[in-house]
Amino acid sequence: MSFLNLNLSAYNTMKTKKYLLKTIYLIFIFTISTSFAIGTPIDSDFEKIKKRVIADVMKGSVDDAQVKLLLETLQSDGTWPGINYEDVSRTGFQHWYHTRNMISLARSYKIESSKYYKKSKVKKAVERALKNWVDNDYQSDNWWYNQFGTPRNLITLMLLIGDELPKDLVDKAQPIIGRANIDAPGARPGGDRIEIAGMQAKNMLFINDEIMFHKLVRIIESEIKQVEWVGAKYGYNYRYIPTGFSNRKAGGRGIQYDNSFHHRIDGVNNTLSYGYGYAHSFIVWAVYTAGTKYALSDDKIAQLVDYFLDGICKTAAYGKYPDIGAKNRSISRKGALHAYNTNMPEELLLTTDYRRNEIQEIADIRNDGIKPTLSHATSYWHSEHFTFQRPDFFTSVRMYSTRTFNMEEPYNSEGLLNHHRGDGANHISVTGDEYYDIASVFDYQKIPGTTVMQKSELPSEDEIQKLGKTDFVGAVTDGKYGAVAFDFMSPHDPLIARKSWFFFDDEYVCLGAGISCKQKNSVVTSINQCLLRSDVTISQKNKKVIIEKGEKQFDNIDWVFQDGIGYVFPKPTTAIIKNNTATGSWWLVNKQSDSSKDEISLDVFKFWIDHGKSPSEATYEYIVVPATTVEKMKQNISKENIIIISNTPQIQAVKHIGLKMFQAVFYKAGEIQFSEDLKLVSDTPGIVMIKTDNGTITEISVADPNRELNKMHLSISSKIEINGENFNAFWNKVTEMSEISIELPKGVNTGKSVTIKL
C-alpha cells in the first residue's frame, strides 16, 4: 500500500495521520541533505527517488491471516481457486486478483512486522504465481488491464521483491510490464497518459535506466497544462476530431480553462474520475522528485494546485465529498461516493507554499471535519456544470448542450441506467453523504432536479449518451452568487422545458416553465431523491404534520422538511412523497462479473411534482432551504425573502429582498420590472445578476449561454454614467434609461461570466 495512496485504516486517529506525513517529510529532507550512514557516499538523486518509491510501496500493515490463506490455497500450477482464468471479457478478467495476491505475498515477505518476513515458502509462492502469469500472459478484452492494471501491479511486485526473484522470471515479466509505455495506444493525452508515464518511470527505477527516467519525468511535468475546449471554434467541432487510441493530439482532453477536466472528446465532465487520478499522479511525482534535479517546476505545481482547489475541491461538498451530480458511470460502483482522504492536500503542502492556506483548509476539512470558510458559486462553462458552496451546504446543477454530450457512455457495462442524470440534475448536501450508495436502489427516472417523461422502462444502454439539442445552457456568477439556465429539450423523449436556478446564501429558487410533451405519458419534476434519514414533516394550509411512511399525494403543500433540508412552495402545491424502503441491486446498474446480484433495501425519501400526461406550458416553483430545522421552516423566512418576478418560457426572474439582489434569465430579448424603481431591458438573450445598495446599483454580472455575442447591451432605469475597461454606460435623457454595453469574453473564455463594478 502506498503512503501516497493510503486510507491509513491502520491508524486510529486523525492526528496520527498528520504525524505520519510529517515524519515522512522529515525523512525526505534527511535523505536529501545527508547520507544514511556516516562515511557512506551521498546517494545520487536517482537512487534517492528509487528509495522513496520503494519505501512508498512498503508502507502499511500486512494481513497475516490473508497471507496464510493465499499460501494454503495456491495450487501447484500457480493459480488460485475462485478466479475464472478463462473469462478475459471486458466485464470479467478476474485475473486482477491474481496479481494483487502476488503483491500481498511479496509485501509479507519484505515487511519485518509480518510473521512471514523472509520466509522462503512465501518467495517460492510468488515465483510459482509469477511463472504462471508470464507463461500464460493473460490479456483482457479491455485494453486498460493490459496497458494499465497488469503492468502497474507487476511493477509494484518488482519494486518489492524483483531483486530476489529468478532472473528469467524478471526478464519474462518485462515485456508485459512494457505494455505500459508512453508510446502505447492507451497513453492518450489526459488522465491515462500521465499515469502510464508514471508507471514506466517506476519501471525505469527498477531496471536502472536513468536516461529514460529523466525523459519520462519531463513528460509527466509537461502534461500539466490547460487545453482548448473541444467546442471552442464551432461548438460541435469535436465530432470531427480523430478519436480513439491512434490520436496523439490533445483534442480537448485534459484540464479545461474553467478547471474542469475532459478525458475524452465528448465534452463530458470527468473531473472526479480521470481528472482525480490525473492530479494524484502528478502530486505523487512532485513528492518523489522534491529536492532533486528531477524536481517539477514551481509553475507546473502552481497549475496543479489551481486545478486541485478550483476544479476538484469545488466539485465536491465542502471539498470532501464527491458531487454525485459530477459522477458518471462510476456511480454504479459500491463506495463510489466515499469521502476523500487528506493525502492529496497534505502531499501538496510538502511541495509548495502556493495558496497554502487554502490547501491547509481542505486538509483540515477532510481531517478534522471543520466547516469551510470560503463560499463560492462556480460555473464550469466548458462542461455545463455549476456548483455552489456555503459553510452549511453544497449543491450543484448538471446540464448539457449542443456543445457537450449528456453523459459518459456505459463503458464496460457500468452506469446502465444513466439516461437522465444530466437533465438538470440538482443534488443537495448538508452532511455530504445524503446519496451514499443509493445508486443500487435509485429510481433513474426521478433524478433530483430533473423534468422527465415517465416510461415503463428506460431505453437500452446503447441509448444513454446523446448530444444536447439546445445552445442556451449556462450560468452567470460573480464567484459568490449565481443563476443557472437550461433551455431543455430531451434527446430521449418529445419533451421541452425552460429550467432555471437562482442561488443565494441561505436558500435557492428552482423554476420551470413551458413544460410540454407530445407523448401521452406522465411528466414529473423531481425535487429530491435521497436517503431517508428522519421523519418527513409537511405543512398544509399552515398546519404542520409528520406523515406516515408510504407513498401519497398531498395537496396544498406550503413546505416539506426531511433530514435538515426544507422545500418551500411560494404557492400551495400538489406533490407526491414516497418515504419508505426501496429495493434494487448493484447488478441492475453494473454488469461487471464481481457485481453483486443480492437484493439491497434502503430507506429512501422521494419527492416530486406530477405535471400529468402530455402537459402543455406547465410550470413549477419551489425554494430549497438547506441546513434548517422544522422550527425555522414554520417561520418561513425564505418565503418572505424571495419574490418570483417572472416564470415564463421567455423570462425567469427572482428578487431577493434581504440581499437586495436581482437575477434574470432572458431566453429572448425582453424586459422585466424588478420593482417600482427598477426596470431592466436586455436586447439579447442572456443571464443578468444585479446587486444594489440603498437603491443604487453597485454590480452587474452577465453571461451569454448561447456563446455567440461579443457584447451584451442592457437598459436600466437607474442613472449610471461611467466607463470601465470592458464596459461603458451613459444616461439616455430621451428614454430615461441608462444604456450599458458590456464586452464578453472570447476564445477559451467564451461563455464565462463578466462582472462590472459601478
N, C-alpha and C positions, 0 to 999 in steps of 0.2 A: 504494500500500500504506500502511495506516495505522500510525502509530507506536503506536497503541493496539490494534492487531491484528496486530503484526509476528510473523513467525517469526524475523526477524533472520538469515536464512540467509546474508546477505552478510557477516556478521561472523564471524570465525573463533574467537574466544574468548569465554567467558562474561564475562570482565572487561570486554570491550568493550561488552557489553550494559548492564552496570551503569553504565559511564561514559556511555553514550549517554543513558540515562534520567536520570541526574543532571544531564547537560548540558541536557536538555530542561527539567528542573525549574528550573534556574538561569535559563534563557531566560524561563520563565513568570514567575518572580519579578521579573526585569528589566522585562518588559513591563508588569507590574502597577505597579511603583514609579516608572517613568520613561518618557519618550518614546524613540522610536527614534533621534532625531537632536536635537542641541541646537537649541533655538529652535523645534522643532516642537511643536504643542499635543499634550498627552497624549490618546491615543485614548479614546473612550468605552468603557465596559465591553462594549457590543455589538460594537464594532469589534475589541476585544481578543479576544473569543471567536471572531469570524469569522476573524481571522488565525490563531488556534490551530487551528481546524478546517481551514483551507486548508493550513497547514503540515503538519498531520496527513496529509492525502491526498497531499501531495507527498513524503512520506518514502519512502525505499527506492531501490533501483537500477533502471535501465532495461535491458531486454534488447534491444539494438540489432538483433541478428540476427532476433529475433521481429518487431520493428517493420518491418524490411526485407521480411520475408515477407508481413506484413499489407498493406504498401503495394503489393507486386508482385501480390498475388492479389485485391485489392479490384476488383470488377467495376464496369462503367460504371453499373449501376443501384444501386450502393451496397450490394451483398450480397457475401458471401464464399462460395466453393465449399466443399462439405463440410458446410454447415449445411442441414438439412432445414427449409425455411421453410414447408412445407405442414403438417407434423405439429405440432399445438398440443395434443396429448393430455396427460393427466396424467403419463404415463411418457416423454413426448417433450420437446417445446419446447426444441430446441437453440438457439433464438434467444438464449438466455442467453449464448452465446459471442459473439454479435454485439455486445451491449452491453459485454461485457468487452473485446472488441477495441478499441472506441472509447476506452475508458479507457486502454488501453495506448498507443494513439497519442497521446492528449492528454497523458499524462504525459511521453512522449518529447519532445513539443513544448515543455513547460514547464520541464523539468529541464535545467540547463546542462550537466551531465555527458554528456548524450546527444548523439550526432553529428547528431541530428535536431532539436536545440533551435532553435525559432523558424523551422523550415523551412516555407515556405508550402505545399509539397505535402502536408505532414502535416496542416495545418489544413484544407486542401481535402478531404483524405481523410475527416477527421472530419465535415466538413459533408455530404459525399456519403452517408456511412453514416447520419448522423443524419436526413438528409432521407428516406432510405428508411424509417427507423423511424417517423417522425412521419406520413409519408404512408400507411403501412400499419397503424400502431397495432396491432402484433402482441399478441394476448392469448391466454393459455393456458386450458385447461380446469381447470387447477389455480389457484385463486384466489391462492395465495402469490406467484406470479410477477407477477400484475397489481397487487397491492396491496403487494408487498414487494420481490421481487427486481428487477424492472424499474425501479421508482421509485428504489430505492437506487442502482443503477448510473447512472441518468440524473442524479441529484442530485450524485453524485461527479463526473460529467462536467461539469456546470455549474460546480461549485466550481473545477474545474481550468481550464476554458477558456471557460466560458459568456460571460464578459465580452468575448470576442473573436469570438464567433460571430454570424452574421446575426440580427438581432432577430426576424425572422419564424420562424426555426427555434426560437429560445429560447421564443417565445410559444406555438408549437405543442406544444412539449415540456411546458409547464406543466400542461395538463390530465392528461397521462399521469402526470407526477410527482404530481399532486394526488390520485391514487387512494390514495396513502399518506397518510391523514389520520386524525385522532383519532376522527372520527365514522364512518369506513369500517367495513363489516361485519367485516373481519378484525381490527380493533383491539379484540379482546376482552380483558377483564381477564386479567392474567397475562403470560406472556412476549411475546406479539405486541404488546400494547398499548404497552408501554414502548419497544419497538424502533421501532414505526411513529411514535410521538410524536417519537422522536429524529430520524428521517428528515425528518419535517415541519419540525422545528425547524431542521435544517440548510438546508432549502429557504428558510425564512424569513430566514436569514442571507444567502442568495444574493439574494433579492428585496428585502432590507432592510425587512422588516416587523417592527419592534421590539415592537409591541404583542402580536401573535400569538406571537412568540418567547417573550416573558415568560410568557404563558399556558401554553405548551407545556412550558417548564422546570418550572413549578409542577405540571403534570400528571405529568411524569416523577417528580418528587420524591414526590408523593402515592401513587404506585404501590408504593413500598417499604413494605410492611405485611404482617402476618400475617393470614390469613383463616381463617374457621371451616371445619373439615374437613367434607367433604360428608356423611359418615356420623355427624355429631355427635349428631343428635337420635334417629334410629331405626336407624342402621346401614345403611340402604339408601335413604335419602330422596333421594339424588342421582338416582334413577330418575324422580323427579317434578319435578326442577328443569328448567325450559326450557333447551334447549341450542341449539347452532348459532350462526350469526353474529348472529341477532337478539337474543340475550340479552346485555344490557349489565351484568348483575349478576355479581359475582364467582362466586357459586355454588360456592364451594370451590376456585376456581382461583387459584393463587399460592403464596406461601410458607406452608407449614403451621406450626402451633405446635410441631411437632417438628423444624423446619428442613429437612424435605424439601420438594419442590415438585410441585404438580399443575398441569398445563397444561389438562387437561380435567376433566370431572366423573365420570370413571370410577375415580378413586382410584389410578390408575397413577402410579408414581414417575417424574417427569420431571426430576429434579434435574440430571442430567448432559447434558440436551439443551436443552429450552426454558428450564429453570432456569439453565443455564450462560449462555445468551445474555442472559437477563434480568439477571443480575448484571453481565455485561460491559457492557451498555448503560448501566446506572446508573453504573458506575465511569467510563465514558467521559465522561459529563456532569458527574460530580463533578470530574474533572480539567479539563475545558473551562471550567467556571464558577468554579474556585477563585480566591479573592481578588477576586471581583467582586460586584456587588449581586445577581447571579443565583445566587450560590453556594448549594449544597444544605445543608440544616441538619445540624448535628452529630448530632442524634438519628437522622435518617434514614441518615446514613452509618454510624453505630454499628449500626443494624439490618442494614444490608447486610454489615458486617464479620461479625456473628454468623452470618448465613446463609452467607457465604463459608467461614468457618472450620468451623462446626459442621454445615453441610449439604454443600456441595460438597467441601471438603477431607476430611471424614470419610467421604465416599462414594468415596474414591479411595485406592489403595495408596500409603502414605506421603504422601498429599496431592498426588501427582504423576501416577499412572497411573489412568485411569478404571476403576472397578469394572465388569468385564464383566457381573456379575450385576445391576447397576442400569441397564444399557443396554437399550433396547427395539429398535425396528426399525432403528435406526442401526447395529446390529451388522453388518448386511449391507452396509455401505459400506466399501470398502477404506480402511484407515488410520484407522478409527473409534476405535481404542484407542491412538492415539499419545500420548506423554507430554505433559502440559500444560506450556506455557512459563511464564516468570516475569512476563509482562505484568501480569496482574491483581493479584498481591500487591504488585509494585513500584509500580503505579499507586495502589493503596490507600495505600501508605506516603506518597505525595505529598499525600494529602488528610486524614489523621487520625493521631493518636497512640493511638487506642483499640485495645487488645490488640496493640500494636505489636510486641512480642517474638514473639508467635505468628505474626503475618503475616510478619515477617522470617524466621522459621524455615522457613515454607513456601517463601519465595523462595529461601532457601539450599538447601533440599532439591531444588528444581527446577533451581537454577542450578549448585550445586556437588556435588550427589549425597550430601549428608550424611544421616545417619540421624535419624529423628525422636526427640526426647527425651520426647515425651508419648505415653503409651499410652492407649487408650480402648476402651470397649465401648459402642456407641451403638445404641439402639433407635429406629427411626423408626416409632412406633406408628400413625401415620396412613397409612403406606404399606406396612406389614407387611414392613419391611426391617431388617436388622441388620448392622452392620459391626464388625469387631474388628481393632485395630491394636497391634502390638508393634514395637519397633525393627527386628526382622529379618523380620517377615512381616505379611501382611494377609489377611483372609478375610471372607466375608460370607454371609448367608443371605437368599434371596428367597422370599417366600410370598404368599398371598392368602387372603381370607376372604369371608364374606357381605357384608363392608363394602367390598371392593375387587375389581376385575377382575384377572385373572391376567397380562395383557399388553396392550400397546398394539395397536390394530388395525393391519393391514399397509397403512397409507395409502400411496398411490402405488406399490403393488406392491413394497414393501420389507419385509424380515423375514418371508418367506413360509413359513418352517418353525419359527416361534417358539412352537408349541403348548405345549411342556412347559418353557419356560425360567423359569417361575415356580414350578414344582412342588417347592420346597425346594432350589433351586439353591444349591450351596455351592462357590464358586470359591476357590482358594488361591494366593496370590502371594508369592514371595520376591524375585524380581528385578523384578516388575511387568509383565513382557511375556510371561508364560507362555502367553497366549492370543492373541497379536498376529496379526491377520488369519486366525485359524483358522476363522472363520465360513464361509469358502468350501468347506472340506472337512469340516466338523463332522458328526458323527452326532447329529442332533437328537432322537433317542430315548435318548441316553445323556448327558444333561446332568449335569455333576458334582453329586453330592449328591442327585439325584432318584431316585425309585422310579417306574418307567414300565412299562406293559404294551406289549410289543413288537408292532408291526404291520408288515404288508408294505409299507405306505406311510402317511404322515401324511394326515389329512383335508385338505380344501381350505382355502385361506387364509381363506375366509369363516367357518371354524370355529375360528379361533385365539382370539379374545377371548371369555372366559367369566367369568361371575360365580362367585366362590367359593361352596362349599356348606356350609362349617362356620364356627362362631363362634370356636372355641378356637384362636386363632392369635396369637402374640405372644412377648414376651421379658421377662425380668427382668434388670436391670443396676444396678450401683452406680456406673457410669461407667467402671469399670476391668475388671470381670469380668462374666460374664453367662451366662444359659441361655436357649435358644430352643425353642419348642414349636410343632408344626404337626400339628393333627388333620386329616390329609389325606384328602380324598375327591375323586378325579379328576372333573372336569367333562367329560372326554373319554371315559373308559373305566369299566367296572364294577370299580373298584379303590379300596381304602381302606388306610390305614396310619397309625400313630402315629409321628411322627418328631421327634427332639429332638437338640440340640447343646449341649455344655457346655464353656465356654471358660476356659482357664487361661493361664498365662504362656508356657509352652513347648510346649503341646500342647492339643488339644481332642478331645472324645469325641463320636462320632456313633452314635446308637441308633435302631433301628427295630423296631416290634413290631406285631402284629396285621395283618400284611401279607396281604391276602386279595383274590382276584379271581375273579369268577364266570365269566369267559370263558376258553376253553381256549387261552390264549396264554401265552407265557413272560413273566414279570415280572422285571425286573432293577433292582438298585440300583447306580448308577454312582458309584464312589469318586472318579474323576477322568478327565478327557479334556483333554489339553493338548499343547503342542508337545513332541516327543521331543528332549531336549537332552543326554542322557547314556545310558550303559548302564543297563539295568534289573537291579537286584540283588534277589534274593529269599532268604529263609531258610525252609527246610522242615525241621522237626524239628531246629532249631538248626544246620542245615548251610547255609552261605552259597554262592550260586552266581549267576553272571552269565548271564542267559538269552539265547538267540539271538533274532534278530528273527523276527517272525511273529505268529501267534495261537494260544494254547494255554491249556487249563485246567490249573491247578495245585492239588493237594490239600495239606492240612496246612500251609498257609502261616502262618508266625509273623509275618513282616513283609516289606514291599516298599519299595524305595528307587529314586527317579528324580529327577534334577535338583534335588538339595538338599532334597527332601521325602520323609519317611518315613511309612509307613502300617503301623500295628501292630494285630494281631488278639489280643485277650485270650485267645481260644480258637483253636486251629488251625482254619483256614477254607479252604474251596474257593472259588477265584475264577478269573476269566478275564483274561488280559492280552494286549493286542494292541499291539505296538510295531513298527510298520512304516509304510510310505507310505500316506497317504490321498489320494484324488483327489476333485476337485469343480470348481466354478467359481462365480464371483460371480453368474452368470446364474441359477443354481439358487435363490438366496435373494433376488435383487433383479432385477426385470424392467424397470428403468429403461432407456431407449434407449441410454445410454452404458455399461451394464454389460457387462463382457467375458464372452464365451462361451468363451474359451480355457480348456482344461483346466489345472488347477492341482494340483500334487503337493506335499505337505508331510509330513514325518516326524511322526507323532502317537503319543502314549502314551495308551492307553485301558485302563481297569481297572475291572472290575465284578463283582458277585455275582449269580449267576442263581438266583432262588428257584424256578424250574421253572414248569410250566404250572399254571394255576388254583391258586396257592398258598393255603393257609388257615392263618392265625395264624403266618406266617413271621416271622423276626426277623433282624436283623444287628447287629453290634457291631464298631466299629473306632475306632482313635485316630489322628489325624493329627498328625504331628510335623514342623513346618516348620523350615527353616533348620538342618538337621542333616547328618550325614555317615554313611557306612557304618560307620565305627568306632564312632560313638556309638550307632547302631542295634544293633550287636552287644552293647552294654552293656545295652540295653533298660531304661533308667532310667524312661521314661514308663510302661511297663507296670507297674513296681513302684510308681509314684506313684499310679496310678489304680485305684480299686476300683469296679466297677459293682455297685451295691447292688440295683437292680431294673431290669428291662427288660420290662415287660408293657404291655398296652393300657390298664391303669389307672394305673400309676405307672412313671415312668422316673427313676432317681436315680443319682447318682455322688458318690463321695467322693474328694477329692484329699488324700493324706496329707501331702505336703510343705507345701501351703498351709493345711492344717487347715481345709478348706472343704467344705461340703456343698451340693449343688444337687439339687432335686427338681421334677419336673413331675407334678402331680396332675390327671389328666383327669377325675377324680371325687373326691369326699371319700374320704379314706383315711389310712393311717398307714404309716410307714416306720421301720425300726430302722437308724439310720445306724451305730451302734456299740453296744458293750455298755452304755455310759453315756448314750447319746443316742437318744431316740425322738421322732419328730415326727408329730403328727396335724394334718391340715387338715380343717376342717369343710366346706370348699367346694373346687371346682376352682380351680387357680391354680398359679403357679410360685413357688418359695421358694429363696432362697440364704442360707446361714448361714455366718458366719465365726467362728472360735474362736481362743482363745489360752490355752494351758495348761489346756485343758478348760473354759474359761469362754467363753460366747457373747458376742461383742463387737458383732456387727452382724447384722441380719436385713433382707433385701431381698425384697419381694413384688411381684407383678403379677397382674392379672386379665385373661387373654387374652379372656375372654368379654365383657368391658366391661359388666358388669351389676351388680357388687357395690358397695355403699357401704363395706363393711369386710371384711377377711379375719380370720378367727379361727383361731389356731393354739394347739395344746397341746404343750408341750415338757418333757421330763423333765430339766430343769435349773432350779434355783431362781432365779427372776427376779422382783423386786418393784420396779418403777419405773414412773413415769408420764411421758409426754412430751407434746409439743404435739399430736401426731397419733396417739398410741397409749397404751395402758395395759396393765400386766402385773401379775398377782398370783399368789401361790403357793397352790394348792389342796391343803390338807393331806389331804383325803379321797382324791383321785386321785393325789396326789404328782406333780402336773404343774403347770407354770406356764401360766396362761391368758393369752394375748396377743391383744388386739384392735387392729388397725391400720386407720386410716382410709385410704381410697383416693382418688386424685384424681378430680375431677368435671369436667364441661363439656368444654372443648377438651383437657384433660389426661387424659380417661378412657382408660385403657389404659397410662398411664405408670407406671413403677416407683416404689416408695417404699422408702427405706432408713431404718431406725431404728438409732440407735447406743445401745448399752446400757453 
